Amino acid sequence: MPVFSENFYIIGHRGAAGERFENSLEGFRYALTLDIDAVELDIREHSSELWIFHDHDLERLTGIPGIFEDHPDPSALRLGNGEPIPTLKQVLDLYWGKMPLNIEIKSITNVELLLQLLDQYPEPGPQSGLPWILISSFDHDIIHQLDQLEITWPLAPITDLLHHQVAADLEHITPFSWHFDHQALDLNAVQELRKDGIPSLVFTVNDSERTLQLRQQGVAGIFTDFPTKMAQIN
């Protein structure tokens, strides 16, 4: 019999992107009804507001051409399901104290906007497993900046880097977890991080066999577009 880790987390990717429209209020409300551990979302800054939107380009998600940051008024945009683009505050209001959130920073020029927003919410209390808020990004400079500010919310770099590059980053960042692309996963890095008590979370995994394989290999959890199906694995 394979030996699995004690905790294996199922995290809804962009809400539940394979089951409801990604990063939409519809999807976030739906994900709250599922037996999963957390939800991941993506944020971009525009006009001193934090919006939940993954792409740099608008067309895939809204059907109109252009760049998100160049649009004069994101509140006027509509997603493919007809809903407005949600703000981070809307989802924090919806989720606070109910389910953990992984906030992935896509594009922010002023990190104080995020910190000031999170400061408006009281600590919900002790949480077993994943923290109530986990802040992640491919931009390790932002993660390092937040780490230097000694914020209370845990941090997670996202990477497809090799083991020795992860080790170099660890000299500058104190993470809660490390997030890897499953197609470029370095198992040596997973094992070394595990020795240091740092769990590895892997994206985006939608196959049950691959999920079981990752669990055997010491991965602590996955981000998935199909959290309903993947939650059955536990």
C-alpha positions, -999 to 999 in steps of 0.1 A, spaced: 0 0 0 13 35 -8 21 58 21 2 91 18 9 123 37 -14 130 66 -28 162 50 -37 164 14 -54 196 4 -79 201 -24 -80 238 -36 -105 251 -61 -86 268 -89 -100 302 -97 -130 292 -77 -140 261 -95 -130 270 -131 -140 237 -147 -175 237 -131 -184 274 -130 -171 305 -148 -136 312 -134 -130 339 -109 -167 348 -108 -190 354 -78 -211 325 -92 -181 302 -90 -170 314 -56 -205 309 -41 -206 275 -56 -172 265 -43 -183 274 -8 -208 245 -10 -181 219 -17 -162 197 7 -128 213 -2 -100 229 18 -96 263 1 -102 284 -30 -76 302 -51 -82 335 -69 -61 360 -89 -59 398 -83 -50 428 -104 -48 464 -93 -67 491 -112 -77 526 -100 -67 518 -63 -90 488 -63 -81 451 -63 -101 431 -89 -103 394 -93 -92 387 -129 -66 363 -142 -56 374 -177 -36 404 -188 -58 405 -219 -95 410 -217 -108 390 -246 -108 354 -233 -129 363 -202 -150 392 -214 -152 389 -252 -138 424 -258 -103 433 -270 -79 452 -249 -57 451 -218 -72 450 -183 -50 477 -169 -58 500 -199 -95 498 -196 -110 530 -181 -135 513 -159 -133 476 -149 -167 479 -131 -183 483 -165 -169 450 -179 -188 418 -179 -175 382 -176 -185 355 -200 -213 345 -176 -228 380 -176 -215 390 -142 -194 420 -133 -157 413 -125 -157 409 -87 -135 428 -63 -113 411 -38 -134 428 -10 -166 412 -23 -150 377 -20 -134 384 13 -168 394 26 -183 362 12 -156 338 25 -143 353 57 -143 327 85 -159 301 62 -132 288 39 -95 297 34 -85 318 4 -52 317 -16 -48 352 -31 -25 350 -61 -10 384 -70 -10 389 -107 -3 426 -110 0 451 -81 20 482 -79 10 491 -44 11 462 -20 -3 485 8 -37 483 -10 -38 445 -2 -25 449 33 -49 477 42 -78 457 28 -69 426 48 -65 448 80 -102 455 78 -110 418 87 -105 405 122 -86 372 126 -113 345 124 -96 323 149 -73 292 148 -74 273 116 -62 237 112 -46 230 79 -43 258 54 -43 294 68 -73 316 63 -53 338 39 -23 326 19 -7 352 -4 12 338 -35 28 351 -66 51 342 -95 67 376 -87 92 367 -60 102 403 -56 66 410 -43 68 380 -20 102 391 -7 88 427 -2 58 413 18 82 391 38 104 421 47 73 439 59 67 410 84 30 408 76 9 384 96 -5 365 66 16 335 52 33 337 19 39 313 -10 62 317 -40 50 301 -72 76 286 -95 86 261 -121 122 264 -110 147 236 -103 157 224 -69 189 245 -66 170 277 -76 144 270 -50 172 267 -24 186 300 -35 152 317 -31 148 303 4 177 325 15 155 355 9 119 343 15 103 326 45 73 308 29 44 289 44 42 267 12 57 265 -22 36 262 -53 47 243 -84 34 237 -120 28 199 -121 43 197 -156 76 211 -143 77 195 -109 111 189 -93 106 161 -67 140 168 -52 127 203 -43 95 188 -29 114 164 -6 139 191 6 111 215 13 92 188 32 122 183 54 121 220 63 84 217 71 73 236 39 45 219 20 44 218 -18 11 226 -35 8 218 -72 -13 233 -100 -34 227 -121 -43 190 -116 -75 176 -130 -67 140 -133 -74 115 -105 -44 92 -112 -20 121 -114 -34 134 -81 -28 101 -64 7 99 -78 15 134 -65 2 125 -31 24 94 -29 54 116 -39 50 139 -9 30 167 -24 7 183 2 -22 193 -21 -34 204 -55 -51 232 -72 -79 218 -95 -105 231 -119 -127 202 -109 -128 203 -71 -160 182 -68 -143 153 -85 -110 157 -68 -125 160 -33 -137 124 -37 -101 112 -36 -98 121 0 
